[in-house]
Amino acid sequence: MYLFHVHIVRVVVLMTILTFFGGCKNDIAKVNSLIDKHKQPLEQSFNMHLYYSVGGNIKYEFIFPKVNKYKTPETYLESPDGFEIIGYDEQHEKDVTLTAKYGVNYEDRKLMEAKNNVVITNFKKNEIIETEHLVWDMNKHIIYSNSQIKQTKSDGSVYLGQGFESDENLQKYTILKPEIIIYAEEK
């Protein structure tokens, strides 16, 4: 009987050891992705609403559903769910909007990129500019794109080109390498 109990104990211990060491399996890539600090945001914010003012006058309003802050060799803010920027004139009226489905702001380089369905609406000129990629260089005070651009003017005419350059207030802009101009029908 004693040998039977010793045999049972050995079997139970062996099964416990096998279960403990053989039962769990970790994919090293999954583990690394969970602990990789470069892929995990340092901070997260939801439903952010910011104002930028000069001399007490609001110049820009920033709306972000979600913002992630990363600290890799370079600090950057990412807006994976899109954003909207609203510009105001001296009379505090909405002047221009810029929307996109994705955005990233490189703080050290002072560079902001808008991607995926980027739309600029100029309310004063009643014009719309559409592209897939736009860059705001805050050091040079310009906004530009090297992607295809579609500009719809107030009279309904459409301009297509391969690039765009503007002042950072989106008031004076140029379509680069114009390809097609479609004039609206005269009434």
N, C-alpha and C positions, 0 to 999 in steps of 0.2 A: 504494500500500500504506500509505503514511504517513497519508493521509486516512482510510483504513478504520480504522486504530488510533485515531486521534483521535475518530472517530465512535463507536467502541465505548466508549472511555473516557467520553465525554460521556453516552452512554446509561447506563452503569453508575453514574456520579455522580448523574445525574438520578433513577434508580430508587432509589438509596440515600437521597437526600434525601426523595423522596416516601414511601418506606417509613418513614423515621425520623419525619417530621412527620405523616404521614397514617395510619400503621399503628396508633398508640396512640390510644385515645380514653378520656378520663376523665370520668366523670359527676361534676360539681362537688359535688352533694349527697352522693355516696358518699365523696368525698375529705374533705369537711367533717365527715361523721359519724365518720370514722376518726380525725380529729385534734381533734375537739371535746372539750375537757377536761371539760366539764360532763357529758358522757354516758359518759365512761370513768371507772371507779373509780380513786381514788387508791391504795387498798389493797384486797386481797382476802384473805380467810381461809376455810379449809375445815375442816369438822368441828370447829368451836369448841365448847368445853365450859367454861363459866365458873361460878364460885360467888360469891355475895354473902353476907357474914357480918357479924354484929353481935356484938361481944364474944366472938369465937371460935366463935359458934354459926351454922351455915349457915341462912340465911333463904330463899334462892332459889338454884336451879340453872338455868342457861340452856344450851340445846342448840341449835346452829345448824349445818345442813349446809353453808351458805355465807353469808358476810357480805361485802358490798361497802361501802367507805367512800367517800363523795363529799364534795368541798369545792366547793360552788357559793357563792352568796352566803350560804348556810346549810350547816353541816356536818351530814350525816346518815348513818346506817348503814342499809343495806337488806339484808333477808334474803329473797331472791327464791324460795328453795326451801323456805320455811317455817321454823318454830321450835317449841320446846317450853320452857315455863317451869314449873318445879316449885317449889312453896312447901312449907316445912317448919314444923312447930309446935315448941314448946319442948321436946318429948320427942324431937326429931329424926325424927319420922315424917312421911311424905308427907301433906300436908294438902289441897293443891289443885294442879291442873295447868291450864295454858292452852296450847292448841295452835292453830296457824293455818298456812295454806299460803303466806302472805306477811306480811312485817312490815317496818316502817320506824321508826327512832328518830331524832327530831330533837333533837340534843344541846343546841343553844342554847335551845330552847323547853322542853326537858325533857318532851317529848310522844312517846309511843310509840303506833303504830297497828298493829292486827292486822286482816288482811283475808282473806276467802275461807275459808269453812269454819272459823270460829272456834268452838272448843269449850272450855268451862270445866267441869272436873269437881271438885266439892267432895266429898272423901272422908269428911269428918266428918258431913256432912248427907246423903250419898249422893244428890246432886243433880247434874244436868247442865244447862248453859245453852249454847244454840247461837245463833249469829248470823253475819252476813257482814261486820260491821265493828265494831271495838271500839277505844276510845281510852283510854290510861292517861295522865292528867295528873299528873305527879309533883310539880308545884308545889302543886296543890290536894289531892293525895293521894286522888284518886278515879279510878275506872274507869267509863266510860259508853259507851253506844251510842244512836244515834238510829235504828238499823235495826230490822227485825223481830226479835223475840226468842222463842225457844222454851225453856221451862224444864220439865224433867221431874223431878218430885219423887220422893222415896224410895218413896211409896205407889203410884207409877205415874201419878198425875194429871199433866196437861200444862197449862201456862199459856202463852198467846201474848200478845204485846204489842208495842207500837211504841216501844221504848226500854228502857233499862236503866241503873241507877246503883248503884254499889257503893263500899265502902271499898277501898283498894288491896290489902288482904289477901284480898279476895273472901269475906269472912265475913258481912257484913251488906249485903244487896242488895235492890233494889226493881225490879219490872217496871213500867214506865211505860205508861200508856194501855192497860190490859189489854183484850183483845178477846174472847178465848175461853178458857173454862176447861173442861177435859174431866176429869171425875173418874174415877178408877180404879174398876173394879167391886169391890164389897165381896164378900169370900169368906165 
